[in-house]
Amino acid sequence: MKRIILFLFLSIVIFQAYSQTNDSIVVVKSPAGRLSGLIDIQDLVNEGFNYWSEEFKGHWSGVELGFNGFANSDYSLYPYNENNFLRNTILQSNILNINLLQYSKGIQQTRNTIGLVTGLALSIQSYRLNNHTSIVIDENRKVQPLYRYFESNQKSKLSSVYLEVPLLVEFQIPLGYAANRMYFSVGITGAKRIESHTKVKYRKDNKREKLKSPGDYSIQDYKVSASFRVGYRWINLFTTYDIVPLFENRRGPVLYPFSVGLRLISF
């Protein structure tokens, strides 16, 4: 009898121990920063929402249109009656920049709001002169005024085409979302003149005529311009000022071209 009671007692103890082993629930704490043990919040911040990890991208490439003028004019090489013969009409003097290629490089380690911008552009610049005034170079390659008189509707221009390479430092200011940034940039632009000409348009016998005369006109082959740009979203403005005179030394009036305008299309 005692053996049966002892056997039953041992059976109950073993059964209770086995039941507690199978029914026990072990609680494991999630690592810090991990939600429900499955999603790491820190991973989400680093991979999906860290705007500073994106590469720096400048604002330069695109198509720009603006107006040209001359500053700090000096006609001391010419007689008084020829003073200011290259005065231009700014609102009819245009610049067209086709900024084809752009390369941007950020210069910060933990942010992407300051960087260098360079590229390659084609710049077409024209100056609307007095209707009856054009230019020519004499035997000493000095620029001289040339006066032309046709029947009617006469228009005169001086135009040049340049290949340009900028070097700009751009600063960006995130507004709202980091993708919407106000920016401004300063720097210089080096340019090589690849073509220049004068053009006179007029009417003769009720027909449109055009007299185009290619030539270098003692215009500098190379030039350097100071550049400033500012913009936010679809508003992008630019201004440039040549720090090299338009004509070669003592071969024309001292003129410093400038331009102001806006970007119509961004690449």
Secondary structure, DSSP 8 states (H G I E B T S, - for coil): -HHHHHHHHHHHHHHHHHHHHHH--------TTEETTTEEHHHHHHHHS-GGGS----S--EEEEEEEEEEEEE-TTS-GGGTTTT---GGG-EEEEEEEEEEEEE--SS--SEEEEEEEEEEEEEEEE-TTEEEEE-TT--EEEEE---SEEEEEEEEEEEEEEEEEEEEEEE-SSTTSEEEEEEEEEEEEEEEEEEEEEEEETTEEEEEEEE--TTB-SEEEEEEEEEEETTEEEEEEEESS-SB-TTSS-EEEEEEEEEEEEE-
